[in-house]
Amino acid sequence: MKPPYQILAYLTSDRDRVINGGPLLLYSDNLEELKQMTVDIAKGLKADVVQMTNGDYLVIRI
């Protein structure tokens, strides 16, 4: 069964969590830049943002 959401992008400030995979993955060591990229991508894709407890962000479409 397919989940009711789609992960469109994964944004992180931890280089160790950068892996290859399906969704777009972006890295920035500047937290303000990371937040702004997340907002810009979500607006452009008309999607929602989830901040995970580890500080990374997911851009998802429900």
Secondary structure, DSSP 8 states (H G I E B T S, - for coil): ---S-EEEEEEES-GGG----SSEEEE-S-HHHHHHHHHHHHHHHT-EEEE-TTS-EEEEE-
